[in-house]
Amino acid sequence: MSPAKRLVVVVLFDRIDLLDVTGPPEVFALLRRELEADTGYEVVLASATMDPVRTSAGVRVLPDATFEEVARRSIDTLIVPGSVEVDGAKRVRALADPVVVEWVRRLAGRTRRVASVCVGAHVLAAAGLLEGRRATTHWSTAAQLAAEHPEVEVDADPIFIRDGDIWTGAGLTACLDLSLALVADDFGEELALKVARQLVMFLKRPSGQSQFSVSLAPVSTTRRVDLLRHFITRHLAEPLTVAGLAAEAHVSERQLTRIFKSELGMTPRAYIESARVEAARNRLETTDDTLDRVATTCGFGTTDTLVRAFRRVLDTTPTAYRDRFRLTTA
């Protein structure tokens, strides 16, 4: 092995998600095509024993080494996938095997950086690695992570978060985005974008990209709120006020705000802004409209208002967003 290669250890255990195991190594393998020298990463799949590990997809994976063996080496990056159980009511719960948690805690002490993919954040939290940190996980288990580990600042929206030497990613395909971010951190944005092209990903998504759109947000709402959401979508280009929405729903402004906070977790104004930002994202991705046109069509009024909303919601600018996600050519 070339001394320039970075050792990446992927933690294996029963019932892990298959893509969480295979996705990152595929990204790192494609990096080698873009490098002039034999550098990059050495990927090792490690488990408690050398027995085959059965993934949640039923596919068995063979470890390359045991935890004890890799614990003797200097690890550059430790990648921790996750596993879940689903009950009869289709409720998803993340698991954290105590044996795996203890090994992750030990291996983290020999690692430059640690990254979890999907619900692997629950393992990191159980190992005490997320205390006082901001982290993300798959949206379906974010509430569980926040409830079980109040010492962690859980943000269920981004596709990945970096907090110092700890990286956490959402699931499932977000493992590719996180892996590309690791490549960019080590070898630069240009090489990461070349790998993204090899993966036939349109562009490398930034960490601020949301796990889901406003229209696909995993919420259970009443018919009244559903009707209001559709009303907002149909009238984005028009003035939308709390008073006007309250009149549409035949409730007071105070009651409307209470309903939105209870069912959507945000105020009516915040929801309107999110819906407008999503509409603007779509136009930036699929049309050649000027920023003035996008701002007018989506209800922002001015380009300055559009820019401020993008910075607030996505932590980027409309121009930078279009550069990354544009799907059409002029």
matplotlib code that plots the C-alpha trace (Angstrom):
import matplotlib.pyplot as plt

x = [0.0, 1.3, 2.0, 0.0, -3.3, -5.7, -7.2, -11.0, -12.7, -16.4, -18.0, -20.0, -22.7, -25.9, -29.0, -27.1, -28.4, -26.5, -26.1, -24.6, -21.8, -21.3, -21.9, -18.9, -16.3, -17.7, -17.1, -13.6, -12.9, -13.9, -11.6, -8.7, -9.7, -9.2, -5.9, -2.6, -0.7, -1.7, -3.1, -6.6, -8.1, -7.6, -11.1, -11.4, -14.7, -14.4, -16.6, -16.5, -15.7, -14.8, -18.2, -20.4, -22.7, -26.2, -27.6, -31.2, -31.5, -30.6, -27.2, -24.3, -21.1, -17.7, -15.5, -11.9, -10.7, -11.9, -12.3, -9.3, -7.1, -8.0, -7.6, -3.9, -3.7, -3.9, -7.3, -8.0, -11.8, -14.2, -17.6, -20.5, -23.7, -26.9, -29.7, -33.4, -36.3, -39.8, -42.8, -46.2, -47.4, -44.6, -42.9, -39.1, -36.7, -32.9, -30.8, -27.5, -25.9, -23.8, -20.9, -20.7, -21.1, -18.2, -16.0, -16.9, -15.9, -12.6, -11.8, -12.8, -9.8, -7.5, -9.3, -8.8, -12.5, -15.7, -18.6, -22.0, -24.4, -28.1, -29.1, -25.5, -25.8, -27.6, -24.5, -22.2, -24.6, -24.6, -20.8, -20.8, -19.3, -22.1, -22.3, -22.7, -22.6, -25.0, -25.9, -28.4, -29.8, -32.5, -35.7, -37.7, -35.5, -34.6, -37.2, -35.9, -32.3, -33.4, -35.5, -32.8, -29.9, -30.9, -27.2, -27.2, -28.5, -30.5, -31.3, -33.3, -33.2, -29.7, -28.4, -25.1, -23.6, -19.9, -19.2, -15.4, -14.0, -17.5, -19.6, -23.2, -25.3, -28.9, -30.0, -29.9, -28.4, -27.1, -24.2, -22.9, -23.1, -21.3, -18.6, -18.1, -17.8, -15.1, -13.3, -13.6, -12.2, -9.2, -8.5, -10.5, -13.8, -12.6, -11.8, -15.0, -17.1, -15.2, -16.2, -19.8, -19.8, -18.5, -21.5, -23.8, -24.9, -26.0, -23.8, -22.4, -25.0, -23.9, -24.7, -27.4, -29.5, -32.7, -33.6, -37.0, -39.1, -41.9, -44.4, -42.9, -42.3, -43.2, -46.0, -49.6, -51.9, -55.6, -57.7, -57.8, -54.1, -53.8, -56.2, -54.2, -50.9, -52.5, -53.9, -50.4, -48.9, -51.5, -51.1, -47.3, -47.0, -49.7, -49.5, -49.9, -50.5, -51.4, -54.6, -55.5, -54.8, -56.8, -59.7, -59.4, -59.5, -62.2, -60.0, -58.3, -54.7, -53.6, -55.4, -53.9, -50.4, -51.1, -52.3, -49.3, -46.9, -48.7, -49.1, -46.1, -43.7, -43.4, -45.2, -47.4, -44.8, -42.0, -44.0, -44.8, -41.2, -40.2, -42.8, -41.6, -37.9, -38.9, -40.7, -37.7, -35.3, -37.4, -37.3, -33.5, -33.0, -35.3, -35.6, -33.4, -35.5, -33.6, -33.4, -35.8, -38.3, -37.8, -38.4, -41.6, -43.0, -42.4, -43.7, -40.5, -41.1, -37.4, -34.2, -32.8, -35.7, -35.0, -31.3, -32.0, -34.5, -32.1, -29.3, -31.7, -33.2, -30.5, -27.3, -26.4, -27.4, -29.8, -26.8, -24.7, -27.7, -28.3, -24.6, -24.8, -28.3, -29.2, -30.7, -31.0, -28.7, -29.2]
y = [0.0, 3.5, 5.5, 8.3, 6.3, 7.1, 4.3, 4.3, 1.8, 0.9, -0.6, -3.8, -5.4, -7.3, -5.6, -2.6, -0.9, -2.3, 1.1, 2.6, 0.0, 0.0, 3.6, 5.3, 2.7, 3.2, 6.9, 6.4, 3.8, 6.2, 8.8, 6.6, 7.0, 10.7, 10.7, 10.6, 8.7, 5.6, 7.6, 8.1, 5.7, 2.1, 0.9, -1.9, -3.4, -4.3, -6.3, -8.0, -11.3, -12.6, -14.1, -12.9, -9.9, -10.0, -6.6, -5.4, -6.3, -9.9, -9.6, -11.0, -9.0, -10.4, -8.3, -7.6, -7.5, -7.5, -4.5, -5.7, -5.8, -2.3, -1.0, -1.5, 0.8, 4.6, 5.3, 8.3, 8.0, 5.8, 5.4, 4.1, 2.9, 2.2, -0.3, -0.1, -2.3, -1.8, -2.8, -4.0, -0.4, 0.5, 2.6, 2.8, 2.7, 3.0, 0.4, 0.8, -2.5, -2.0, -4.1, -2.0, 1.2, 0.3, -0.6, 2.7, 4.6, 2.8, 3.1, 6.8, 7.4, 6.3, 8.2, 11.6, 12.0, 10.0, 9.9, 8.3, 7.5, 7.4, 6.2, 5.5, 8.8, 6.9, 4.7, 7.8, 9.4, 6.3, 6.3, 9.9, 11.3, 13.8, 15.4, 19.2, 18.8, 19.5, 16.4, 15.0, 11.5, 10.0, 12.1, 9.1, 8.6, 12.3, 12.6, 9.4, 10.7, 14.0, 12.3, 9.7, 12.2, 15.7, 16.6, 16.5, 19.4, 17.4, 19.0, 16.6, 18.8, 18.8, 15.9, 16.0, 18.1, 18.7, 19.6, 19.7, 16.2, 14.6, 14.3, 13.0, 12.2, 11.6, 8.4, 6.6, 8.0, 11.0, 8.7, 9.5, 13.2, 12.9, 10.7, 13.3, 16.0, 14.0, 13.7, 17.4, 18.1, 15.8, 16.4, 19.5, 20.4, 19.8, 16.2, 15.7, 17.1, 14.7, 11.8, 13.0, 12.9, 9.3, 8.5, 10.2, 12.5, 15.8, 17.8, 17.4, 18.7, 21.1, 20.2, 22.8, 20.9, 19.7, 16.0, 16.6, 19.3, 21.3, 19.3, 16.0, 16.9, 13.9, 15.5, 14.3, 17.3, 17.9, 18.6, 22.3, 22.6, 20.5, 22.9, 25.9, 24.3, 23.8, 27.4, 28.8, 26.8, 28.0, 31.7, 32.0, 35.0, 36.9, 38.7, 36.1, 37.4, 35.7, 37.7, 36.5, 32.9, 33.1, 34.5, 31.7, 29.1, 31.0, 31.2, 34.0, 34.9, 33.7, 30.4, 30.0, 30.5, 27.9, 25.4, 25.8, 25.5, 22.4, 20.6, 21.9, 23.0, 26.5, 29.8, 30.6, 33.2, 30.6, 28.1, 30.6, 31.5, 27.8, 27.2, 30.2, 29.1, 25.6, 27.0, 29.2, 26.2, 24.4, 27.4, 27.8, 24.1, 23.8, 27.2, 30.0, 32.7, 35.7, 36.2, 39.1, 36.8, 34.1, 36.6, 37.9, 34.5, 33.0, 35.9, 37.5, 40.7, 41.7, 40.0, 41.2, 39.5, 36.3, 36.4, 37.0, 34.1, 31.7, 32.7, 32.2, 28.9, 27.2, 29.1, 29.8, 32.3, 31.7, 32.0, 29.5, 27.2, 27.3, 26.6, 23.4, 22.1, 23.4, 20.6, 22.4, 24.3, 27.8]
z = [0.0, -0.9, 2.3, 0.7, 0.9, 3.7, 5.6, 5.6, 7.9, 7.3, 10.4, 9.7, 11.8, 11.1, 9.5, 8.3, 5.1, 2.1, 0.3, 3.4, 3.2, -0.6, -1.5, 0.2, -1.1, -4.6, -4.4, -3.1, -5.8, -8.6, -7.2, -8.2, -11.9, -11.5, -9.7, -11.5, -8.8, -6.9, -4.0, -2.5, 0.0, 1.2, 2.3, 4.9, 6.0, 9.6, 11.9, 15.3, 13.7, 10.2, 9.8, 6.9, 7.9, 6.6, 5.5, 5.7, 2.0, 2.7, 0.9, 2.9, 3.1, 4.0, 6.4, 5.5, 9.1, 12.6, 14.9, 16.9, 13.8, 12.6, 16.1, 15.8, 12.8, 12.4, 10.9, 8.7, 8.4, 10.3, 8.6, 10.7, 9.0, 10.9, 11.2, 12.0, 13.1, 11.8, 13.8, 12.7, 12.5, 10.1, 12.8, 12.2, 15.1, 14.9, 16.7, 18.5, 19.4, 22.7, 21.3, 18.1, 20.1, 22.4, 19.4, 17.6, 20.8, 20.9, 17.2, 17.2, 19.5, 16.7, 13.9, 12.3, 11.6, 12.1, 9.7, 10.1, 7.3, 7.6, 11.1, 12.0, 13.9, 16.7, 17.1, 17.3, 19.9, 22.0, 21.9, 23.2, 20.1, 19.3, 22.7, 22.3, 18.5, 15.7, 13.7, 11.2, 10.5, 8.3, 8.9, 10.0, 13.2, 13.9, 16.7, 18.3, 18.2, 19.8, 22.5, 23.4, 23.2, 24.3, 24.4, 20.6, 18.5, 15.9, 12.6, 10.4, 7.3, 5.8, 3.8, 5.8, 8.5, 9.5, 13.1, 13.5, 12.9, 13.1, 10.0, 10.0, 6.9, 6.1, 4.3, 2.0, -1.2, 0.9, 1.7, -1.8, -1.1, 2.2, 0.6, -2.1, 0.5, 2.2, -1.1, -1.6, 1.8, 1.1, -2.6, -3.6, -5.2, -8.8, -8.2, -6.2, -9.1, -11.5, -9.3, -9.2, -13.0, -12.9, -10.7, -13.2, -10.4, -11.9, -9.4, -5.9, -3.5, -0.7, 2.9, 3.1, 0.6, 2.2, 2.7, 1.3, -0.4, 1.2, -0.7, 0.4, 4.0, 6.2, 8.1, 8.9, 8.5, 8.7, 5.6, 6.5, 6.5, 3.3, 1.6, 2.8, 1.5, -1.9, -1.8, -1.0, -3.9, -6.4, -5.3, -4.7, -7.1, -5.3, -2.0, 0.8, 4.3, 7.6, 7.6, 4.2, 5.0, 8.2, 6.3, 3.8, 6.6, 8.6, 11.7, 13.6, 12.8, 16.2, 15.7, 12.2, 13.6, 16.4, 13.8, 11.5, 14.4, 15.7, 12.3, 10.3, 12.9, 11.6, 11.3, 8.3, 7.1, 7.3, 5.4, 2.7, 2.3, 2.2, -0.5, -2.5, -2.2, -3.4, -6.4, -7.1, -6.9, -9.5, -11.9, -11.4, -12.1, -15.2, -16.9, -18.2, -16.4, -15.1, -11.3, -11.7, -13.5, -10.9, -8.1, -9.6, -10.6, -7.2, -5.2, -3.8, -5.7, -5.9, -6.5, -3.2, -1.4, -3.3, -2.5, 1.2, 1.4, -0.3, 2.1, 5.1, 4.0, 1.9, 3.0, -0.6, -3.4, -6.3, -8.7, -6.8, -6.6, -10.3, -11.1, -9.0, -9.9, -13.4, -15.4, -18.8, -21.0, -22.3]

ax = plt.figure().add_subplot(projection="3d")
ax.plot(x, y, z, "-o")
ax.set_aspect("equal")
plt.show()
